[in-house]
């Protein structure tokens, strides 16, 4: 069945999609929502770890159970990440409504929140896993295995093709669509208001119409992204898996949006940067006939910092939180990726 579906999708590819669009992500799939046509594809049937994209499945299963969303949940030690030892701004002992726990899991991708949703599922973690398996089967996600609710386990695996099915299903839940497309929210935790932000900096950025969003990251999965977007009046679902940096994931999303709008996709040319002190960082030049985006990105360590997007009406700008510079010459953006010498 999966082979038949894949063949059908690939046969429906438009001639334009055959144009070589370079991507930093290992797997890419872009589907036109109205027709199911494959617009862009790269390794879409390759099974890889999916990190926090898992939380879309967690949210669907929790909402399907029709639990009391106003019920208060106490975060406890069982919700703490002992796999990756990731940080969390949700304190152990914090008391939060299930609705707000869902918001934290989806919008800010908090692992303790997602773990708490699985732990407090009717019947506990065992029943939660059973419900996930049933949901995966119902959606026809034949290449997908999800073992736990957070995505921290590298054994949570899927393909871009399966994840398009998950995105389509998740977007049909109004709560999931609303939460994942909010740029920030204030959550009351044990009587104290705390502001949390969306992990996808494209959400709320000028020029972006986003109907669903979820990011993911682990060392095994790389930088991942699911979005439903609208560009030039066309609705599309995109899946990006295993980009090596947040900046690469953002550049891929920008390229896809421009491609859908009918603009020429930028083709990167990698050159060596002039040595500055002890830096030997590469410079990526995006050449485009159309008006090009300006990308400002600076990475430190393993690229764990999320880039912040500042966009204008005509020229989108991606700006990282760390020190960086980019100069626009001859309508070609230059991405300077700096790494501090150790």
C-alpha positions in Angstrom: 0.0 0.0 0.0 2.8 2.4 1.0 4.7 1.7 -2.3 1.5 2.3 -4.3 0.9 5.6 -2.5 4.5 6.7 -3.0 4.4 5.9 -6.7 1.2 7.8 -7.1 2.6 10.8 -5.3 5.8 10.8 -7.3 4.0 10.5 -10.6 1.9 13.5 -9.7 5.0 15.7 -9.4 4.8 18.9 -11.4 7.5 19.6 -14.1 8.6 22.6 -12.0 9.3 20.3 -9.0 11.9 18.6 -11.1 14.1 21.7 -10.9 17.0 21.0 -8.6 16.2 22.9 -5.4 19.1 22.6 -3.0 18.3 21.7 0.7 20.2 21.6 3.9 17.7 19.1 5.3 18.4 15.4 4.8 14.7 14.6 4.0 12.2 17.0 2.4 8.6 16.7 1.3 6.3 19.5 0.2 2.7 18.7 -0.8 0.1 21.0 -2.4 -2.9 20.6 -0.1 -5.6 21.1 -2.7 -4.4 18.5 -5.1 -2.0 16.2 -3.1 0.6 17.0 -5.7 4.3 16.6 -4.7 5.9 19.9 -5.2 9.4 19.1 -3.9 10.8 15.9 -2.6 14.1 14.6 -1.2 14.5 11.2 0.6 10.9 11.3 1.6 10.7 7.6 2.4 13.9 7.5 4.5 13.2 6.4 8.1 14.8 8.8 10.6 14.4 10.0 14.1 11.8 12.7 14.5 12.5 14.3 17.9 9.8 16.6 19.1 7.6 16.3 16.0 6.4 13.4 18.1 4.4 15.9 20.2 1.9 16.4 17.5 0.9 12.7 17.9 0.9 13.1 21.7 -1.5 16.1 21.4 -3.9 14.2 19.1 -4.0 11.2 21.4 -4.6 13.3 24.5 -7.4 15.3 22.8 -9.0 12.1 21.4 -9.2 10.8 25.0 -11.5 13.8 25.9 -9.9 14.4 29.3 -10.9 17.4 31.4 -8.5 20.1 30.1 -9.1 22.2 33.2 -7.8 19.5 35.5 -4.7 20.5 37.4 -1.6 18.4 36.8 1.4 18.4 39.2 4.8 18.0 37.4 6.9 15.5 39.3 10.2 13.7 39.1 8.9 11.1 36.7 8.5 13.9 34.1 12.2 14.9 34.2 14.3 14.0 31.2 16.8 11.4 32.1 17.6 10.4 28.5 19.1 13.7 27.1 19.0 15.7 30.4 17.4 18.6 28.6 16.5 21.7 30.5 13.0 22.9 31.2 11.4 26.0 32.5 8.6 24.0 34.0 9.6 23.3 37.7 9.1 20.0 39.4 6.2 20.5 41.8 4.6 23.1 39.5 0.8 22.8 39.2 -0.6 23.5 35.8 -3.9 22.9 34.0 -3.9 20.1 31.4 -4.8 22.8 28.8 -1.7 24.8 29.7 0.4 21.6 29.8 -0.7 20.9 26.2 0.3 24.5 25.2 3.7 24.1 26.8 4.3 20.8 25.0 3.2 22.1 21.6 4.2 25.7 21.5 7.5 25.7 23.5 8.1 22.0 23.0 8.6 21.4 26.7 9.6 17.8 27.4 8.4 17.7 31.0 5.0 18.9 29.8 4.8 16.2 27.1 5.9 13.5 29.6 3.2 14.7 32.1 0.5 14.3 29.3 1.5 10.7 28.8 1.8 9.9 32.5 -1.7 11.3 33.3 -3.3 9.7 30.3 -6.3 7.5 31.3 -4.7 4.1 32.1 -1.2 5.6 32.4 1.8 5.3 30.1 0.9 1.8 28.9 -2.5 2.9 27.8 -1.0 6.0 26.2 1.4 3.9 24.1 -1.4 1.7 23.0 -3.5 4.7 21.9 -0.5 6.0 19.9 0.0 2.7 18.1 -3.7 2.7 17.2 -3.6 6.3 16.0 -0.5 5.6 13.9 -2.2 2.6 12.3 -5.4 4.6 11.7 -3.5 7.3 9.8 -1.8 4.7 7.6 1.7 5.7 9.0 3.2 2.3 8.1 6.8 3.5 8.5 6.4 5.1 11.9 7.2 3.9 15.4 6.6 6.1 18.5 7.6 4.7 21.8 7.2 7.7 24.2 5.5 11.1 24.2 8.4 13.6 24.1 10.5 12.6 21.1 13.6 12.4 23.2 14.0 8.7 22.3 15.9 8.1 19.0 13.6 5.2 18.5 10.8 7.5 17.7 11.1 7.3 13.9 9.2 8.1 10.8 9.5 9.3 7.2 8.6 12.6 5.6 5.9 10.8 3.7 4.3 9.5 6.9 4.7 12.9 8.7 2.7 14.7 6.0 -0.2 12.4 7.0 0.4 13.3 10.6 0.4 17.0 9.8 -2.8 16.7 7.8 -4.5 15.0 10.7 -3.1 17.3 13.4 -4.2 20.4 11.5 -7.8 19.2 11.7 -7.7 19.7 15.5 -8.5 23.4 16.1 -6.7 23.4 19.4 -3.5 22.1 17.9 -3.6 24.5 15.0 -4.2 27.4 17.3 -1.6 26.6 19.9 1.2 25.8 17.4 0.6 29.1 15.5 0.8 31.4 18.5 4.1 33.2 18.8 3.9 33.3 22.6 1.7 32.7 25.6 1.7 33.4 29.3 1.1 30.3 31.5 0.2 30.4 35.2 2.4 27.9 37.1 1.5 27.6 40.8 0.2 31.2 40.9 3.0 32.7 38.9 2.7 34.0 35.3 5.5 32.9 33.0 5.9 33.8 29.3 6.8 31.1 26.9 7.6 31.5 23.2 7.1 29.4 20.1 10.2 27.4 19.1 9.5 28.2 15.5 10.7 31.8 14.9 8.8 32.0 11.6 5.5 32.0 13.5 4.3 35.5 13.8 7.0 36.8 11.3 5.8 39.3 8.8 4.9 37.7 5.4 4.3 34.2 6.8 0.8 32.6 6.9 1.2 29.5 9.0 -1.7 27.1 9.8 0.3 24.5 11.7 3.8 24.4 13.1 6.1 22.1 15.1 9.9 22.0 15.5 12.1 19.2 16.7 15.7 18.6 17.7 17.9 15.9 19.1 21.4 15.0 18.1 20.1 11.9 16.2 17.2 13.7 14.5 19.0 17.0 13.7 16.8 20.1 13.2 13.3 19.2 12.1 10.2 21.2 11.1 6.6 20.6 10.1 4.5 23.5 8.8 1.3 24.1 6.9 1.8 27.4 5.0 0.1 29.6 2.5 2.1 31.3 -0.2 0.8 33.2 -3.2 -2.7 31.9 -2.5 -1.5 28.2 -2.4 -1.7 26.0 0.7 1.0 23.5 1.2 2.4 21.1 3.8 6.1 20.9 4.3 8.3 18.5 6.3 12.0 19.1 6.8 14.1 16.4 8.6 17.7 16.4 9.9 19.0 19.8 9.0 22.4 20.3 10.6 21.6 23.8 12.0 18.6 26.0 12.7 19.8 28.4 10.1 19.7 25.7 7.5 16.2 24.8 8.5 15.1 28.4 8.1 16.8 28.8 4.7 15.0 25.6 3.5 11.7 27.0 4.6 12.4 30.3 2.9 13.4 28.5 -0.3 10.2 26.4 -0.3 8.0 29.4 0.3 9.6 31.3 -2.6 9.3 28.2 -4.8 5.6 27.8 -4.1 5.1 31.5 -4.9 6.8 30.9 -8.3 10.1 32.6 -7.6 13.3 31.1 -8.7 14.7 28.9 -5.9 18.1 30.1 -4.6 21.1 28.0 -5.5 23.9 28.0 -2.8 27.5 28.3 -3.8 30.0 27.5 -1.0 33.2 29.4 -0.9 35.9 29.8 1.7 35.8 32.9 3.9 38.8 35.1 4.3 40.5 34.2 7.5 39.6 36.4 10.4 41.8 35.8 13.4 41.4 32.0 14.0 38.1 31.5 12.0 37.9 29.3 8.9 34.2 29.4 8.6 32.5 28.8 5.2 30.5 31.5 3.5 27.3 30.4 1.7 26.2 32.7 -1.1 22.6 32.4 -2.3 22.3 33.5 -5.9 18.8 34.4 -7.1 17.3 36.3 -9.9 14.4 37.4 -7.7 14.7 39.6 -4.7 16.7 37.6 -2.2 16.4 37.1 1.5 19.0 38.4 3.8 20.1 35.7 6.2 22.1 36.6 9.3 23.2 33.5 11.2 25.9 32.8 13.8 26.4 29.4 15.4 28.3 28.5 18.5 29.0 25.0 19.7 26.6 22.7 18.0 24.1 25.3 16.8 21.7 24.9 19.6 20.5 28.5 19.6 17.2 29.2 17.7 17.5 32.0 15.1 15.2 35.0 15.5 13.4 36.1 12.4 12.9 39.8 11.6 11.1 40.2 8.2 10.2 43.1 6.1 7.4 43.2 3.5 9.7 42.5 0.6 13.0 41.2 2.0 12.8 38.6 4.8 15.7 38.7 7.2 16.8 35.9 9.5 18.8 37.1 12.4 20.5 34.9 15.0 20.7 35.7 18.6 24.5 35.8 18.6 26.8 38.2 17.0 26.7 38.1 13.3 26.9 40.2 10.2 25.6 39.9 6.7 26.1 42.3 3.8 23.8 42.3 0.7 25.9 42.8 -2.4 24.5 42.7 -5.9 21.2 41.5 -4.6 22.9 38.3 -3.2 22.7 37.5 0.5 25.7 36.2 2.2 25.4 33.9 5.2 28.4 34.2 7.6 28.5 31.3 9.9 31.0 32.0 12.7 32.4 29.5 15.1 34.5 30.6 18.0 37.9 28.9 18.2 38.3 26.5 21.1 
